[in-house]
Amino acid sequence: FFSETQEELMGQEKKSTSDIDEKLATIQLSFDIEYAKWLSRNQSGSFSKHGNLSTDGDSSPTRNSSSISKKVRPKANRVETSSELPDHHIHGFVNEKLFLKNFLLKQKESEEFKSLAIVGKYGVGKTTLCQDVFNDEKVKQVYILRIWVSMYSKETKEDEDPKIDVVKKILRSLGIEDEMFEHIKTEAEEEKSINDEAGEPEEETVKEKELSRLLYALHLNLIGKKYLIVLDDVWEDNEWNQRLDDKKNQQDKSHLSCGFPKGFGGRVIMTSRDERLAKEIVGEEENLQHLFPRSDAESVLEIYKDAVKAELKIEVNPRYPGRFKQELMDKSCGIPLAARMLARIEPVKVDETGDMERKKSF
Protein backbone atom coordinates (compact mmCIF):
# COMPACT_ATOMS: atom_id res chain seq x y z
CA PHE A 1 0.00 0.00 0.00
CA PHE A 2 0.93 3.72 -0.23
CA SER A 3 2.19 3.34 -3.79
CA GLU A 4 2.47 7.05 -4.71
CA THR A 5 5.60 8.97 -3.79
CA GLN A 6 5.96 12.14 -1.75
CA GLU A 7 7.19 13.94 -4.85
CA GLU A 8 4.03 13.02 -6.73
CA LEU A 9 1.96 14.16 -3.78
CA MET A 10 3.53 17.52 -2.96
CA GLY A 11 6.03 18.42 -5.67
CA GLN A 12 3.85 19.05 -8.68
CA GLU A 13 2.31 22.49 -8.97
CA LYS A 14 -0.50 21.08 -11.07
CA LYS A 15 -1.80 19.17 -8.07
CA SER A 16 -4.65 21.10 -6.51
CA THR A 17 -5.50 21.08 -2.82
CA SER A 18 -8.46 18.82 -3.50
CA ASP A 19 -6.17 16.36 -5.28
CA ILE A 20 -3.89 16.26 -2.25
CA ASP A 21 -6.85 15.81 0.11
CA GLU A 22 -8.09 12.90 -1.98
CA LYS A 23 -4.62 11.37 -2.09
CA LEU A 24 -4.12 11.57 1.67
CA ALA A 25 -7.59 10.14 2.28
CA THR A 26 -6.64 7.17 0.08
CA ILE A 27 -3.38 6.73 1.99
CA GLN A 28 -5.23 6.80 5.29
CA LEU A 29 -7.79 4.26 4.08
CA SER A 30 -5.07 1.92 2.85
CA PHE A 31 -3.27 2.23 6.14
CA ASP A 32 -6.42 1.47 8.14
CA ILE A 33 -7.06 -1.65 6.07
CA GLU A 34 -3.53 -2.92 6.57
CA TYR A 35 -3.67 -2.20 10.27
CA ALA A 36 -6.99 -4.03 10.60
CA LYS A 37 -5.45 -7.07 8.87
CA TRP A 38 -2.48 -6.94 11.21
CA LEU A 39 -4.77 -6.76 14.26
CA SER A 40 -6.81 -9.75 13.08
CA ARG A 41 -3.60 -11.77 12.90
CA ASN A 42 -2.41 -10.60 16.30
CA GLN A 43 -5.52 -10.35 18.46
CA SER A 44 -3.94 -12.15 21.38
CA GLY A 45 -2.72 -9.29 23.54
CA SER A 46 -1.35 -7.26 20.65
CA PHE A 47 -3.73 -4.37 20.88
CA SER A 48 -2.79 -3.60 24.45
CA LYS A 49 0.81 -3.32 23.35
CA HIS A 50 0.23 -1.20 20.30
CA GLY A 51 -3.06 0.51 21.11
CA ASN A 52 -1.59 3.85 22.12
CA LEU A 53 -0.49 5.45 18.87
CA SER A 54 0.39 8.84 20.34
CA THR A 55 3.46 9.15 18.22
CA ASP A 56 5.09 11.66 15.89
CA GLY A 57 1.83 13.30 14.98
CA ASP A 58 -1.82 13.25 15.84
CA SER A 59 -3.01 10.56 18.12
CA SER A 60 -5.62 7.96 17.33
CA PRO A 61 -6.09 4.30 18.10
CA THR A 62 -7.27 1.83 15.48
CA ARG A 63 -9.52 3.72 13.16
CA ASN A 64 -12.68 2.48 11.58
CA SER A 65 -12.18 2.88 7.84
CA SER A 66 -15.88 3.57 7.39
CA SER A 67 -15.53 6.78 9.40
CA ILE A 68 -12.63 8.29 7.47
CA SER A 69 -14.64 10.47 5.15
CA LYS A 70 -16.79 11.89 7.96
CA LYS A 71 -16.21 15.37 9.31
CA VAL A 72 -16.53 14.27 12.93
CA ARG A 73 -14.61 11.33 14.26
CA PRO A 74 -16.49 8.86 16.46
CA LYS A 75 -15.61 9.51 20.10
CA ALA A 76 -14.30 5.95 20.38
CA ASN A 77 -11.65 6.89 17.83
CA ARG A 78 -10.36 9.99 19.58
CA VAL A 79 -7.51 10.03 22.06
CA GLU A 80 -6.89 12.29 25.03
CA THR A 81 -3.58 14.13 24.74
CA SER A 82 -1.37 15.93 27.25
CA SER A 83 1.41 18.50 27.25
CA GLU A 84 4.05 15.87 28.02
CA LEU A 85 6.73 15.40 25.40
CA PRO A 86 6.64 12.07 23.53
CA ASP A 87 9.06 9.40 24.71
CA HIS A 88 10.89 9.42 21.39
CA HIS A 89 13.15 11.95 19.69
CA ILE A 90 11.40 14.61 17.63
CA HIS A 91 12.85 14.92 14.13
CA GLY A 92 12.31 17.92 11.88
CA PHE A 93 9.99 20.85 12.65
CA VAL A 94 12.93 23.30 12.64
CA ASN A 95 11.20 26.06 10.65
CA GLU A 96 7.78 25.31 12.12
CA LYS A 97 9.12 25.59 15.66
CA LEU A 98 10.86 28.89 14.84
CA PHE A 99 7.57 30.23 13.46
CA LEU A 100 5.67 29.26 16.60
CA LYS A 101 8.32 30.64 18.93
CA ASN A 102 8.27 33.91 17.02
CA PHE A 103 4.50 34.00 17.42
CA LEU A 104 4.85 33.51 21.17
CA LEU A 105 7.95 35.56 21.92
CA LYS A 106 7.77 38.51 19.53
CA GLN A 107 8.26 41.51 21.82
CA LYS A 108 6.62 44.11 19.56
CA GLU A 109 3.22 42.44 19.97
CA SER A 110 3.80 41.11 23.47
CA GLU A 111 0.79 42.85 25.04
CA GLU A 112 -1.72 41.97 22.32
CA PHE A 113 -4.02 38.98 22.51
CA LYS A 114 -3.27 36.60 19.64
CA SER A 115 -4.68 33.29 18.46
CA LEU A 116 -3.19 30.84 15.97
CA ALA A 117 -4.41 27.64 14.36
CA ILE A 118 -2.17 24.78 13.26
CA VAL A 119 -3.96 22.91 10.49
CA GLY A 120 -2.92 19.65 8.88
CA LYS A 121 -3.85 16.13 7.97
CA TYR A 122 -4.03 13.18 10.31
CA GLY A 123 -0.58 12.16 11.50
CA VAL A 124 1.52 15.09 10.21
CA GLY A 125 2.61 16.09 13.73
CA LYS A 126 0.37 18.93 14.95
CA THR A 127 0.20 17.67 18.52
CA THR A 128 3.92 16.85 18.67
CA LEU A 129 4.90 20.29 17.37
CA CYS A 130 2.77 21.97 20.04
CA GLN A 131 4.18 19.73 22.77
CA ASP A 132 7.70 20.65 21.67
CA VAL A 133 7.05 24.40 21.77
CA PHE A 134 4.88 24.21 24.91
CA ASN A 135 7.86 22.72 26.78
CA ASP A 136 10.48 25.06 25.32
CA GLU A 137 12.51 26.75 28.08
CA LYS A 138 12.20 30.27 26.65
CA VAL A 139 8.44 29.83 26.29
CA LYS A 140 8.23 28.63 29.90
CA GLN A 141 10.09 31.73 31.08
CA VAL A 142 7.70 34.11 29.31
CA TYR A 143 4.44 32.24 29.96
CA ILE A 144 4.34 31.25 33.60
CA LEU A 145 0.71 30.26 33.13
CA ARG A 146 0.55 27.55 30.47
CA ILE A 147 -2.55 25.39 30.00
CA TRP A 148 -2.97 22.36 27.75
CA VAL A 149 -6.52 21.33 26.86
CA SER A 150 -7.25 18.05 25.14
CA MET A 151 -10.53 18.77 23.39
CA TYR A 152 -11.44 15.12 23.79
CA SER A 153 -11.63 13.47 27.17
CA LYS A 154 -12.85 10.04 28.22
CA GLU A 155 -14.37 11.62 31.31
CA THR A 156 -16.65 13.98 29.37
CA LYS A 157 -20.29 13.41 30.30
CA GLU A 158 -22.63 12.53 27.44
CA ASP A 159 -25.12 15.26 28.39
CA GLU A 160 -22.46 17.95 28.96
CA ASP A 161 -22.59 20.99 26.71
CA PRO A 162 -19.37 20.92 24.62
CA LYS A 163 -18.52 24.59 25.23
CA ILE A 164 -19.13 24.27 28.95
CA ASP A 165 -16.97 21.15 29.04
CA VAL A 166 -13.98 22.94 27.47
CA VAL A 167 -14.25 25.97 29.76
CA LYS A 168 -14.38 23.65 32.76
CA LYS A 169 -11.21 21.91 31.57
CA ILE A 170 -9.37 25.24 31.48
CA LEU A 171 -10.70 26.23 34.90
CA ARG A 172 -9.67 22.88 36.40
CA SER A 173 -6.14 23.56 35.17
CA LEU A 174 -6.34 26.82 37.13
CA GLY A 175 -7.25 24.98 40.30
CA ILE A 176 -11.03 25.44 40.28
CA GLU A 177 -12.80 22.45 41.82
CA ASP A 178 -15.98 20.71 40.64
CA GLU A 179 -17.83 21.95 43.71
CA MET A 180 -17.66 25.46 42.28
CA PHE A 181 -19.07 24.22 38.95
CA GLU A 182 -22.05 22.69 40.75
CA HIS A 183 -22.63 25.96 42.58
CA ILE A 184 -22.55 27.92 39.30
CA LYS A 185 -24.98 25.50 37.64
CA THR A 186 -27.39 25.64 40.60
CA GLU A 187 -27.24 29.43 40.59
CA ALA A 188 -28.08 29.55 36.88
CA GLU A 189 -31.03 27.17 37.34
CA GLU A 190 -32.41 29.16 40.27
CA GLU A 191 -32.16 32.48 38.42
CA LYS A 192 -33.99 31.02 35.42
CA SER A 193 -36.69 29.54 37.64
CA ILE A 194 -37.23 32.79 39.58
CA ASN A 195 -37.57 34.84 36.40
CA ASP A 196 -40.02 32.34 34.87
CA GLU A 197 -42.18 32.33 38.02
CA ALA A 198 -42.18 36.12 38.07
CA GLY A 199 -43.60 36.17 34.57
CA GLU A 200 -40.38 37.44 33.09
CA PRO A 201 -39.36 34.62 30.76
CA GLU A 202 -35.91 34.97 29.21
CA GLU A 203 -34.57 33.84 25.88
CA GLU A 204 -31.32 32.87 27.61
CA THR A 205 -31.32 29.18 28.53
CA VAL A 206 -29.94 27.67 31.74
CA LYS A 207 -26.91 26.37 29.84
CA GLU A 208 -26.24 29.80 28.37
CA LYS A 209 -26.42 31.31 31.86
CA GLU A 210 -24.08 28.62 33.15
CA LEU A 211 -21.65 29.19 30.28
CA SER A 212 -21.59 32.97 30.78
CA ARG A 213 -20.80 32.49 34.48
CA LEU A 214 -18.02 30.02 33.72
CA LEU A 215 -16.52 32.37 31.13
CA TYR A 216 -16.63 35.19 33.67
CA ALA A 217 -14.82 32.97 36.17
CA LEU A 218 -12.24 32.15 33.50
CA HIS A 219 -11.80 35.83 32.68
CA LEU A 220 -11.22 36.67 36.36
CA ASN A 221 -8.62 33.92 36.72
CA LEU A 222 -6.70 34.98 33.60
CA ILE A 223 -6.89 38.76 33.81
CA GLY A 224 -3.58 40.49 34.33
CA LYS A 225 -1.64 37.35 33.41
CA LYS A 226 0.44 36.46 30.37
CA TYR A 227 -1.10 33.09 29.53
CA LEU A 228 -0.60 30.42 26.89
CA ILE A 229 -3.47 28.02 26.20
CA VAL A 230 -3.30 25.14 23.72
CA LEU A 231 -6.58 23.65 22.48
CA ASP A 232 -5.51 20.36 20.96
CA ASP A 233 -7.59 18.48 18.37
CA VAL A 234 -10.55 20.82 17.86
CA TRP A 235 -13.46 19.28 15.98
CA GLU A 236 -16.89 20.42 14.92
CA ASP A 237 -18.57 18.44 17.69
CA ASN A 238 -16.72 20.53 20.30
CA GLU A 239 -18.91 23.48 19.14
CA TRP A 240 -15.87 25.70 19.70
CA ASN A 241 -16.44 27.82 16.62
CA GLN A 242 -16.41 31.47 17.65
CA ARG A 243 -13.71 34.09 17.08
CA LEU A 244 -11.58 34.22 20.22
CA ASP A 245 -10.40 37.77 19.49
CA ASP A 246 -13.91 39.05 18.75
CA LYS A 247 -14.55 42.52 20.17
CA LYS A 248 -17.98 43.08 18.64
CA ASN A 249 -19.71 40.44 20.77
CA GLN A 250 -18.22 41.39 24.14
CA GLN A 251 -21.72 42.29 25.37
CA ASP A 252 -22.81 38.70 24.79
CA LYS A 253 -21.50 37.18 28.01
CA SER A 254 -21.84 33.64 26.64
CA HIS A 255 -19.54 34.40 23.70
CA LEU A 256 -16.29 32.44 23.99
CA SER A 257 -14.10 35.52 23.50
CA CYS A 258 -15.32 36.86 26.86
CA GLY A 259 -13.30 34.23 28.69
CA PHE A 260 -9.94 35.44 27.33
CA PRO A 261 -8.77 38.82 28.68
CA LYS A 262 -7.24 41.12 26.09
CA GLY A 263 -4.25 43.38 26.51
CA PHE A 264 -2.06 41.19 28.70
CA GLY A 265 -0.15 39.25 26.04
CA GLY A 266 -2.32 36.15 26.14
CA ARG A 267 -1.91 33.54 23.40
CA VAL A 268 -4.19 30.69 22.31
CA ILE A 269 -2.99 27.99 19.92
CA MET A 270 -5.41 25.44 18.49
CA THR A 271 -4.82 22.37 16.34
CA SER A 272 -7.33 20.94 13.91
CA ARG A 273 -7.70 19.01 10.69
CA ASP A 274 -10.59 21.27 9.69
CA GLU A 275 -9.33 24.46 8.01
CA ARG A 276 -12.81 25.98 7.73
CA LEU A 277 -13.39 25.56 11.46
CA ALA A 278 -9.94 26.95 12.23
CA LYS A 279 -10.70 30.12 10.27
CA GLU A 280 -13.92 30.58 12.23
CA ILE A 281 -11.91 30.59 15.44
CA VAL A 282 -8.75 32.55 14.52
CA GLY A 283 -9.94 34.58 11.55
CA GLU A 284 -7.47 35.70 8.90
CA GLU A 285 -5.31 33.40 6.81
CA GLU A 286 -2.22 34.90 8.48
CA ASN A 287 -3.34 33.27 11.72
CA LEU A 288 -3.15 29.81 10.17
CA GLN A 289 -0.07 27.64 10.05
CA HIS A 290 -0.38 24.75 7.61
CA LEU A 291 1.54 21.61 8.49
CA PHE A 292 2.23 19.40 5.48
CA PRO A 293 3.65 15.89 5.08
CA ARG A 294 7.44 15.81 5.20
CA SER A 295 9.42 16.30 2.02
CA ASP A 296 12.68 15.55 3.87
CA ALA A 297 13.28 11.81 3.40
CA GLU A 298 16.09 11.84 5.96
CA SER A 299 13.86 12.92 8.85
CA VAL A 300 11.23 10.32 7.87
CA LEU A 301 13.94 7.66 7.88
CA GLU A 302 15.09 8.74 11.34
CA ILE A 303 11.51 8.57 12.64
CA TYR A 304 11.18 5.06 11.23
CA LYS A 305 14.56 3.91 12.58
CA ASP A 306 13.73 5.16 16.08
CA ALA A 307 10.41 3.33 16.01
CA VAL A 308 11.96 0.05 14.79
CA LYS A 309 14.62 0.25 17.47
CA ALA A 310 12.00 0.88 20.16
CA GLU A 311 9.73 -1.94 18.96
CA LEU A 312 12.21 -4.64 17.91
CA LYS A 313 15.48 -3.58 19.53
CA ILE A 314 17.27 -3.72 16.18
CA GLU A 315 19.15 -1.14 14.15
CA VAL A 316 18.13 -0.18 10.60
CA ASN A 317 21.31 0.24 8.56
CA PRO A 318 20.32 -0.29 4.92
CA ARG A 319 23.00 -1.27 2.43
CA TYR A 320 21.30 0.93 -0.17
CA PRO A 321 20.04 3.92 1.88
CA GLY A 322 18.79 5.88 -1.13
CA ARG A 323 16.54 3.08 -2.30
CA PHE A 324 15.47 2.35 1.25
CA LYS A 325 14.46 5.96 1.91
CA GLN A 326 12.55 6.14 -1.36
CA GLU A 327 10.58 3.01 -0.48
CA LEU A 328 9.82 4.42 2.95
CA MET A 329 8.65 7.73 1.45
CA ASP A 330 6.50 5.81 -1.04
CA LYS A 331 4.76 3.97 1.77
CA SER A 332 4.45 6.77 4.34
CA CYS A 333 4.00 9.72 1.95
CA GLY A 334 6.08 11.72 4.40
CA ILE A 335 3.54 11.41 7.23
CA PRO A 336 5.43 10.88 10.52
CA LEU A 337 2.71 8.81 12.17
CA ALA A 338 2.58 6.50 9.14
CA ALA A 339 6.36 6.05 9.28
CA ARG A 340 6.20 5.07 12.93
CA MET A 341 3.26 2.75 12.42
CA LEU A 342 5.04 1.06 9.54
CA ALA A 343 7.65 0.01 12.08
CA ARG A 344 4.88 -1.75 13.97
CA ILE A 345 2.88 -3.20 11.11
CA GLU A 346 5.46 -4.19 8.51
CA PRO A 347 8.91 -3.63 9.96
CA VAL A 348 11.80 -4.24 7.59
CA LYS A 349 15.22 -5.53 8.57
CA VAL A 350 18.44 -5.69 6.63
CA ASP A 351 20.06 -9.12 6.43
CA GLU A 352 23.74 -9.89 6.05
CA THR A 353 23.65 -9.43 2.26
CA GLY A 354 21.94 -6.06 2.54
CA ASP A 355 18.62 -7.18 1.03
CA MET A 356 15.46 -5.87 2.66
CA GLU A 357 12.90 -8.35 3.88
CA ARG A 358 9.92 -8.35 6.15
CA LYS A 359 10.51 -9.56 9.67
CA LYS A 360 8.27 -12.64 9.56
CA SER A 361 8.27 -13.21 13.29
CA PHE A 362 6.60 -9.87 14.07
Secondary structure, DSSP 8 states (H G I E B T S, - for coil): ---S-HHHHHS-TT--HHHHHHHHHHHHHHHHHHHHHHHHH-TTTHHHHH-----SS---SS--GGGTTSSS--GGG-----SS--SS-----HHHHHHHHHHHH-GGGTTS-EEEEEEE-TTSSHHHHHHHHHT-HHHHHH-SEEEEEES--TT--TTS-HHHHHHHHHHHHTT--HHHHHHHHHHHHHHHHHHHHTT---SS-HHHHHHHHHHHHHHHHHTTS-EEEEEES--GGGT--S-TT-STTTT-TTSGGGGS-SSS--EEEEEES-HHHHHHHH-SGGGEEEE-----HHHHHHHHHHHHHHHHS-----SSHHHHHHHHHHHHTT-HHHHHHHHHHS-EEE-TTS-EEE-TT-
